[in-house]
């Protein structure tokens, strides 16, 4: 349910509300630019570390790798949105890229939620059922879960491929990322309720149940077991980061989207209500896209040995440079050969 703003919304009293296009263009272009830079750097670094240290793989590592790929695919499409809003809401990149850009944002949004749920279940089993965890949680099963998540989310998000660019005769511009007309709101209300339950409420409940079990298990540990704080510390960090991501990125967007779609079906709205609703759409959609910037915190603070992986990768690069420098010092510079032209007799 792509939401931007309705610039030509006519109120029930036939008066035209002021446009928020300047606010929308500035906020979206600035936010998406910042998210692109931070997302590319954070997830690119994480993906490089995870790939380079793949020999230290674990089920949690598999989920982190897939989450980083999902984030990178999303932030790579954000520059197209930046161009759109820098050009004051005019699309020049073609219908295919319009559809893919909308699709990629929502695939990342829901893949992130499900990968976080899978990581939470993995940590829950490791702490609450450590013996069964050795048998149940394996790398191959984690890969199968990731494939299932990708297939499920990509197929269920396919409705976002249905709406592409369109020409707006009022502004004489080709548009993308614009909201539906009022005649399509009822259909979107139904789709929104399904996606709200399936893609947000259900995985969030799974995460909350896992975290309640983790906290209970940590509090009931004996004093000797509490000294082995490594697993418990990583679990607490994961709980804090995931819950903050949900509270900052996912929850405001899904709550506001539901309110907005119900708002569009009303006929008794005032101008001030419409403008406030449009601005809240802009803010919450930016927060939803920003989840790509929060995920690297999950890798760094909660990932199994991620900081050790980063340190070992840095040391290996440094040692290679030192070996190369020593070899050059021993062999010395290679003398250049003087090739003299052969004179004809």
PyMOL commands that set and color helices and strands:
alter all, ss='L'
color gray80, all
select helices_A, chain A and resi 21-52+54-56+59-86+95-128+130-136+139-156+158-161+182-219+223-226+229-264+271-289+291-302+306-331
alter helices_A, ss='H'
color red, helices_A
select strands_A, chain A and resi 166-168+173-175
alter strands_A, ss='S'
color yellow, strands_A
deselect
rebuild
show_as cartoon
